[in-house]
Each structure stands twice: as structure tokens, then as C-alpha cells.
Amino acid sequence: MRFLLMMTCLCGALFTACSSCNGSGTKPGQTAAQQRPRQQKAQIAIVSPKNNEQQPLGATITLSTQMKDGAETIDSLRWFVDGKWLKTTKGEDITWNTAGQTTGTHRVEAVSYYSSGQRENILVSILLLAPQAPKQYTYKVIQTYPHDTKAYTQGLLFDEGFLYESTGLRGESTLRKVNLQTGESVMSINLATEMFGEGLALVGDKLIQLTWQNQVAFVYQKSDFKQLSRINYQIREGWGLTYDGTHLLMTDGSATLYFLDKDYLTEVRRLEVCDDKGAVYQLNELEYINGELWANVYTTDDILRIDPKTGVVTGRINMAGLLNSSEQKAADVLNGIAYDEKTGKIYVTGKYWPKLFEIQVNSR
């Protein structure tokens, strides 16, 4: 009997509680829309710079806000660029000198504090471009060497008299050591059929080979291609890879240049590469040459010269005409830059190309 009495009381309480709602979480007589808290409208707007505005790197930019009608009294306004505090004001305009920044997209944020204690964050983006057009270069062929026409070249480097080459395509990907004079492999290994070989870099006595969409890098002993480790990385695709003596530099087909820890391939920082017109996409095979980064631009005859500190494209080498028309029919795109640090010689080739070229770069 006591149990039945308790259940009766409990059911009554539940009925009373439920009778004050209509099953939708709203009070009687009000719609769901009426029950939602009203979204607070912004009381301040950034009027300079405009969202997605483009400016040359080094420009001095006015940072300005405008209070909207009926806004509260502002107590202070704090400016941030990419999350770093710049200056605190009472609402007056300030200037931001972009010298020392990098190219690419930057976040400009104004955080306003009102006398009521309310705080408001307003954000715009600005794209910093190269301050001048890239210098134009041409080339001269110094020497021509044979190249394996079955090699879908993805990564290329030169060390101690030999070329080291990473080739791609699933079921055909390899790592090979190549005799420069003959173009023949003196040592080669095949990747697993599901792997698509990509960029290649030398760090000390170790070769590091990327894969395209597998998000896996292989680390080999240079002397015998013994696999030392396999590293998973988080960047969506592997394209080009090189080493600047401190970090690995990697591309993924976008305009982004990734700086990675050489041992763990974790991201240290990134740059968005730009010329004077905008971000430059499809950055591919890389080579670090005398403090500059050289990059193939996929599907084009261009090699870019990039300042790896700022992201500025400082030069563009037009490599058109390396192959004659009959050779070009069976070949794919230009892709592959190798640098002999001891002699200063630069070598280039492409996917399925019959030749590899030593070139000299000249100003136009």
C-alpha cells in the first residue's frame, strides 16, 4: 500500500510539471522563436581594413572602427593581429606597419570593452602580397643527361655524385639512386602497391620520402635504403619536400608551405606563398638553394624562387622549351629540381622525361 501511495504522488508531481510545458520546451502561449535569447547585435564595426582587403607586405595600414547608433560608451579597445596584442586605445585609429610580417592571410581583431562590462570581438582578414612583381629569369642548358622515361618523377636531389629520385603512381612508386651520366638506377626499391611516392629530402645520412594521400613518410638509411621508420603526418597530402638545415619544408598542392620538425614531421609553422597578384597555388617539388626555396608549379613550365622567411615570390624562371615537340608528346609535366651544393650545379627534369638538364639561370 505504501508503494502504491508513493507512486501516486510521484505521477501527480510529474503531471503537474509537464502541464507547464507543451512538449517543445516553451512556456504556454509562446513560440519556440520567442523563447530563444535574442542575438546581440554588434555595436562596433571595423571600417579599415576592409574584410579580405589586399595590401603589399611592408605597407602601413590604418586600423579604424566605427560605433553604431545607440552603442554603449566604450571603455577601451584592444587590437590584435593573428592573436597577438598590438595596442590598447580609447577607440581612436592606430596604424599597423606590416614590415616584418609574412605574406598571406592575417587576422585583424578588435576587442571592445564597454562601461557596462560587456565585451565584443570583431574580426576581419587581410591578405598581404609580395611588395613587387617577381623578377623574371630565363635559362641556358649547360649539359644534357639521359633520364628514365618510365620514371614518374616526384622528388629529386643530388648528393655525392648521385641523383636520388622518388617516383610516383600506385603500383609503380620507387626510391632509386641514379647514375647521373647514364640515367640508370644503381639501387632501387619498390613501395607497397597502395603507396603513391612523392617528395624526397636528405637529412644527414637519412632519406625521407613522402606519399601523396597515404599521409605516411618513410625514413631510409641512405647507404642501402634500409627502412628505419614509418611516420604518419597530419597534412592532407604530400607533394614536395626539402630540407633547409633546420626544418623539413613541405607542400601539399596549395599555396601553403609547411615547416616540419625533421625527426617527427610535426608542424612548426606555415607560410602562405604570394606574389604581387595573390596566393600562388599548386606548389610542388622543392629544392633549397643558397637560402632560397625553389618550387615547381604543377602543370606549368615555371619554377618559383621564394623567400622562405617571408613567403614572397622573388623570382620566376620560365623553363619552356627544354624538350622538343616530339619528346614532349610522350612526356608529362616539368617536375624535379636538384642542387649540387659542392659545385653549385642545378639539374631539372620532369615526369617521364627522356632527359635531365644541367641549367644556368639568367636574368631576363
N, C-alpha and C positions, 0 to 999 in steps of 0.2 A: 504493500500500500504506500509506504514512504517513497519507494522508487517511482510509482506512478504519479505521486504528487509532485515530485521534483521534475519529472519530465513535462508535466502540465505547465508548471511555472516557467521552465526553460523555453517551451514552444511559444508561450504567451509573450515572453520577452523578445524572442526573435521576430514574432509577428509585428509587435509594436515598432521594433527597429526598422523592419523592412517597409512598414507602411509610410515611413517618412521619405522614401525614395521611390523612383519609378523604374528601377532596374538599369538605368543608364548612368547612374552616378550623379544625377542632377536633382536639385530641390524641386518640389511641386510647383508648377506654374512657370518654370524656367527651362529654356532650351539648353542643349549642351554648349552651344556657342556662347550663350550668355554666362555660363558658369566658368569658362576659361578666363584666366587672367589676361587683361589687355596687354599687348606687346608695347613696351615702352618705345616711343619714337625718339630717334636721335635728336639731341639738342644742339649738336655742333657738326660741322662738315669740314673736311679738308678740301680747300679750294686750290691749293698748289702744294705738290704737283697733282695733276690730274691722274686718275687711275689708268694704268698701262701707258703712261707717258714715256717717251723715249728721249734720252739725253746722252751726249757724249761723255765718256769717262773723263773725269777731271773738271767737269762743269760745276759751277756754284749754283745751287738750286734754292729758291726761296720756299720755305715751309710755312704755310699760312692756313688759318682756319677761319670759319665764319660762324657766328652764333645765329641760331634760328629765332624767329619771333617767339616771344614768350619764354625763352630759355631762362634757366636759373642763373644766379650770379656765379661766375666761375671763381674758384679759389686758386687753382693752379693748373698748368698744362704741361705735361711731360712728353717729350718727343723721343722716340726710339727708332733706330734703323736696324733691321734684322735682329730685333730683340735686345739690342744694346742701347743703353741710355745715352742720349745726345745732349739734351739741355732741358731745364725746367724754367717756365716763364709764367707770367700772369695772363697770357693769351696773345701777346704780341708776336709778330712774324720773326722768324730767325732764318739764317742761311746754313746750308749744308754743303761743304766743299767735298766733292766726290773723289778728289785726288787720294790715292792710296786704297781705293775700293777695287773691286774686280768687275769685269763685265757681267752681264746677265741680270736676272730679276732680283730686285731688292724690295723688302717690305718696309714701308714708312708708316709708323703708327703714332697717333696722338692719343694720349690718355688724359682725359679732363676730370678734374675733381671739383665738385660743387660745394657751396657752403652748407647745403643740406646733408652732406656726407655721401651723396650719390657719386659713383664713378662711371665713366663711359669710355669705351675704347673704339676708335675709328681707324680703319686700315686702308691703305692704297698700295699698289705695286708700281714700281718704276723699272724700266729696262735701260741699263747703261750699256752703251755701244762703244766700239773702238773709236777713238777720237779722230782718226783719219783713215782713208781708204788704204787697204793693204798694198804694199809695194809689189809691182808685177815683175816676174822673173821668167827667163827662158832657159833652155838647157843646151848643152853640147855633148854629144856622145863621144866618150874617150876610148872605150873598149866594149866589144860585144862578146858575150859568152853564151854557150848553149844552156837551155833550160828545159826541164822535163815537161812535155806538153800534156802529160796526164796529171800534173800537179795542180790542184785547185788551191792556189797559194792563199793562205790566211795570215800567216805570221812569218817574218823573215828577220834574221840577224846574222852578223858576221863576228867570228871570234877565232883568233889564232890560225888564220889561213883557210878556214872553212866556213861555209854557209850552214846555218841551222834553219830548217823550214818546217812549219806546221801547215798541213794541208787539210781541207775540209771535205764535206759531204758524208752523209751517213753510209757506213759500209766501205768507205774509201779513205777515211781520215788516217793520217800518218804523222809521225815525227821522224825527221830524217836529217842526217849530216851529209852535206853535199860538197863534192869536189868542185871548186869554182871553175877550174879550167875545162872540165869535161861535162859538168852538169849532172854527173852520175852520183847516186847515193852510195856512200861508203858504210853507212849504218842506218837502219830504219826499223821502226816498229809500227804495228797497226793498232789503232784504237778499237775498242769494242764497237760492234756494228751499230749500236744505238747512239754512239757518241759522234758529235759533229765538231771536229777540230777547229780552233780559231787562233787568237793571238798568242804570241810567244815572247818570252823575256828571259834574259840571263841574269841571275843574281848570284854572284860569286861563282861557285862551281855547280850551280843548280839551274836547270831549265824549268820554267813554269809555263804550262800550256793551258789555255782556256778552252772551254767548249761553248757552243753557241747558245742553245736553250736548255742544256742539261744542268746549268748552274754548278758545274764541277770544274775544278782545276786540278791538273796532275803535276806533281813535282818529281823531276827525274835527276839522277846523277848524270852530269854532262858526259863523263868519260865513257859510260857504257849504256846509258838510257835505262838504268835500273830505276824502277818507280820507287820513290821514297815515301810519298804520301799522296793522299787524295783529299782536297779541301772543297767543302761546299761553301759557296758565297751567295749573297742575297740579291745582288744586282740581276735584273730580269734577263739580260742577255750578255754574253761575252762576245766582243768584237776584237778590238785592238788591244795590245799590251806592250809596255816597255818599262824600263827601269831608269830612274834618274840619279841613282846612287843612294837615295834615301827611301823613296816610296816607289811602289808599282803604280803606273799610270794606265788607266783602263777606259775604253769607250764601250758604249752599248748601242750604237747606231743613232743616238740622239745628238744633241748639241752639248751634252754633259761630259765633262772629263772628271773621272773619279781618281782620287789619290788613296791608295790602299796600303795597309801595313804589309811589308814584304814577307812576313812569316805566316800571318793568319788571314790575309786578304780581307780584313775588316776595313770599313771605310773610315778614313781620317778626315777628309774634306772633299769638296767638289767645286768645280767651276763650270759656268755656262759660257761656252766659247762664242764670241761675237766678232763680226767685222763692223764696218761703219753703217751697214744696212740692217743688220739684225742678227739673231742667233744663227749659227751655221750647223746644219744637221747632217746626219749620216757620216760622222767621223768614224774612220775605220782603222786600218793598220797604222801603227805608230812607230816612231823611232826618235830617241832622244839624242840630239846632235848639238854639242857645244852650248848647252844651256837653253836651247830651243827645242820645242816639240814639233816634229814633222808628222803630218797626218794625211793619209789618203782620204779623199771624199768619195764615198762609194758611188759607183755608176758614172763618175766623171773622170776627166783627164787631169784633174787638179791635185796638187799636193800643197797643203797649207803649212805655213810656218807660224807657230803660235807661241806667245809668251806664256809659259806655264805659271807665272806668278800672277798675272792679271787676267788671262783669258783672251787677250787681244790677238786677233789675226794680224800679224805684222807683214806677212808676205804670201803671195800666191804664185805657184810655179805651174805654168801651163805645159803639160807633158804630152800634148797631142803630137802624133806623127812618129812615135817611136817604132811602131810596126807599120809595114807597108800594107796596102789594101788586101792582098792575098793572105798575108799572115794574120791579119785582123779577123778574117772570116771564121777561122777555126778557134780563135782566142776569145777569152772573156775580158773582164774589165781590168784596168790597172790596179794592182794591189800588192804591195811589198816594197819596203824600204829597208836597206841595211847599211850600216856605217862602220867602217874600219877606223877605230879610234887611233890606231898607231900611224896610219898613213893619211888619214883624212879623206879616203875614197868613199864615195857614195854609190850604192848599187840599187837599181829598181827593176821590178818585173811585174807580172800580172798573172791572173788565173788562166791556166792552160797556155801560157805564152811559150813560144819556141825559143825565146831569147831572154837573157838577163843583161842589163846595161850598166856599165860604169859611166856616170854622168858628171859633168861640170855645170854648176848653176851660175847663170849670168844675169845681171840687171838688164831690164829692157831699155 
